[in-house]
Amino acid sequence: MSTLEWLTIAVVLVLVLGWYLSYSAARLDRLHARVESTSAALDAQLVRRAEATLELANGGHLDAASGLILAAAAAESLANVEGDPDREAVESDLTDALHAALNPITIDALRATDEPTAESLTRIADAGTRVQMARRFYNDAVIDVRRVRRKTVVRVFRLAGHAELPSTIEFDDELPEGLRA
């Protein structure tokens, strides 16, 4: 082979490698953006769940102890900020408070009281379902980012740059029995 043929092969290989690295970096960037958007969606759903819980707690149809437990857990959830390391514990505490205050008998009694209280229960159930889905979507996005970042080409060429490696969010988000669809 002549020098020109070797040079042509080398240029083509460098161009293919450059295209592959550019494609991989763009894909990784899109995955990181997906993690950010699903994180924002999860935060919005957590706020929605806490607000609906606070609305029920302040509605006046719960006994004082249950109302206080729900109000305190919901207020703590609303006071928590994104990225707080205690966020998972706070959200699990809100779920525990919902389970403690809303057993099936209490839920049936609350649904029979008046329309606004029944609507509050429906909003809590809807928000709880959305929290479950948003957390699942977020964790799926994180798993995808972690899978791509484990690839050798991503590590060797530092395609992730200085982006922080995201972690999954694990907390109890199970709805009380009477609110499950």
N, C-alpha and C positions, 0 to 999 in steps of 0.2 A: 504494500500500500504506500501511496505517496504521502508526503507531508501534508498536502492540501486535504486529502481524504481523512487523515487523522485529526487534523484541525477542525474539519467540518463535523466529524463525529463528536469531538470534545465540545464544540459550541452547542450542538444539539443536546447533548447530555446536560450541560450547564443550564440551558434554557428549560429543559424538562424538569430538572431539579428545582430551578427557580419558580416555575409555575406550580409545582407540587407544594413547595414551602409556602407560597403565597396563598394557595387554595386552603391549605391546612390552617394557616394563621387566620384567614377570614372565617373559616368554619368555627374555630375556637372562639373567635370574637363574637360570632352570632350565638354560640352556646352560652357564653358569659352574659350576653345581653338578655338571653332567655331566662337565666337564673335571676337577674335583676328584676325583670318584669314579673316573674312568678313570685318573687319575694315581696314586691309591692302589692300584688294581688292578695297574697296571704295576709299581709299586714292589714289591708283594707277589710278583709273578711273577719279578722280577729277583732278589729274595732267595731264592726257591725254586730258581731255576737255579743261583745261586752256592752254596747249601747242598748241592745234589745234586752239583755239581762238586767241592766240598771233600770230600764223603763218598767219591767215587771216588778222589780224589787220596790220601786217607789210608787207602784200603782195602788197600794193599800189593801190588796186582797190576800196577801200572805200573812202568816203569823209574824210577830215582831222578830223572833229569832231567825227565821228563814229569810225574811226581808233583809235583815242586817248582814247575814252571811253572804247573800247574793250581792248586795250593794258593795260590801267591802271587797269581794273578789273581783267584781266588775270594775270598780274604781281602780284597783291595783293593776288590772289588765290595761285599762285606758292610760294609766300613768306610765306604763312601761314603754320604752322606746325601742325602735328597731335596732337589732344588733346587741341588745342587752343580754349578757350571758345567763341571766335569771329568767329570761322570757319563757323558756320551756316550762320551768317550774311554776311560774305565775299562771300560764295558760292551763296547765294540769290542775292547778288549784281552783281555777274557775270551773273547770269540768267537774271536779269533785264537789264543789259547792252546788252546782246544778243537780248533781245526783242526790246530794243530801237534802236539798229543799224540794225537789220535784219528783216525788215518787208517783206511780200510776194513779193512786187514789187522789192525791193532791191535784194532779193534772186534770183529772175528770171533774173535780170540784171547781177548779179555776175556770175551766171551759164553760161550766154552767152558770158562772156568776154574771158576766156581761160581755158585750162585744169587744171593747178595747182590751180586756184581759185575754180573751181568746186570741185576738190578733197579736198580742205580745208573745204568747206561746208559739203561735205560727211563725213569727219573725225569729224567735230563738231557734226553732227547729230548722227553718230555712238557712239561717246563718250558720248553724252547726254543721249542716250538710255541706254548705259552701266552704267552710273551714276545712272539712275533711278532704274535699276535692282539691282545694288550693294547696294544702300541705302535700298531697300526693303529687300534684303537678310540679311543685317546687322540688321535692325530693327526687323526682324523675329527672329534672333538669340538672340537678347537682350530680347525680350518678352519671349522666351523659358527659358532663364536663370532666369529672374525675377519670372516666374511661379514656377520653381523648388525651388528657394530660399525662396519662401513664405511658403513652406511646413513646417509643425511643426517639423518633424524629422530633417530637415536640420538646422532649427534654434536652436533647443534644443541641438543637438550634435555638433553644429558649424562646419558643414561639408564644408562650404564655406571658412573656415579659415579667412585669412585677405584679400581675394580678394575683390577688389572694385566692388560695384554694378554698372553695366554698365547702360547707359541711351541711349535712342533712339536719332537719329539725324533727325531733321526736318528742311528742307530748301526748297525753291522753286527750282525745277529742271525741270520744264516744258519747253520743246523746243519751239522755235518760230514757228508760224503756218506753214510757208513755209518749215520747216525742218522736220516736223513730218512725219512719214511713213504712 
